[in-house]
Amino acid sequence: MPTRAQPRTRPLLATAAAVLALGALGACTPEEPTTEKPAGKAAGAEDGPGKGSGKSRDGKDGGQAAGPRAAGESAVYPGKGLKITVSAPTAFTPSAYAAGHKNGQQAWKLRVTLENTSDRKIDTTLVTVGARQGEDGETTEGIFDGETVGSGFTGRLLPGKRATAFYGFDAPRGAKTLDVEVSLNDFETEPAQWSLTL
């Protein structure tokens, strides 16, 4: 009795499913944050680089997506249910045991606050904060100084709650700006940027 050839439909179906899944992932656009001004600031007030009318790129109310934010402004991710606020930097003196600080540089400390505006927990452990300084945008190493600066975020953030962490960065004395980027590293959102005056 002749042996019947096995149909090749299973491998073909598996390949087709993989291609469709990759195509669906590629079609997903990460959520861009909008900008929320601090309470008490007039909408449309010019107060930093990239600031405009307080409207989004498409002209709708709800904040501005393009350009860096100023100190005190929030990056809002409505789909994620998260609001991120970065404070103005303040000069500080790292301890003798601080890591990442270089002699001759000025150390700056800033506060990053996450607020969960959703109805579910948000994992904060993958949140990273990085900085560049000067006109050439040189990357600056973060400063870790015990439990006061550089420890970052840990755990899950409950609905309606806030979490705050302090970060430190070096900049040459006389530097005018510190550009800060906060990334959720979740493949669903674009990082948010701030341009802070030193």
Buried (B, 14 or more C-beta within 10 A) or exposed (E): EEEEEEEEEEEEEEEEEEEEEEEEEEEEEEBBBBBBBEEEBEEEEEBBBBBEEBBBEEEEEBBBBEBBBBBBBBBBBBEBBBBBBBBBBEEBEBEEEBEBBEEEBBBBBBBBBBBBBBEEEBEBEEBBBBBBBBEEEEEBBBBBBEEBBBEBBEEEBEEEEEBEBBBBBBBBEEBEBBBBBBBBEBEEBBBBBBBBEB
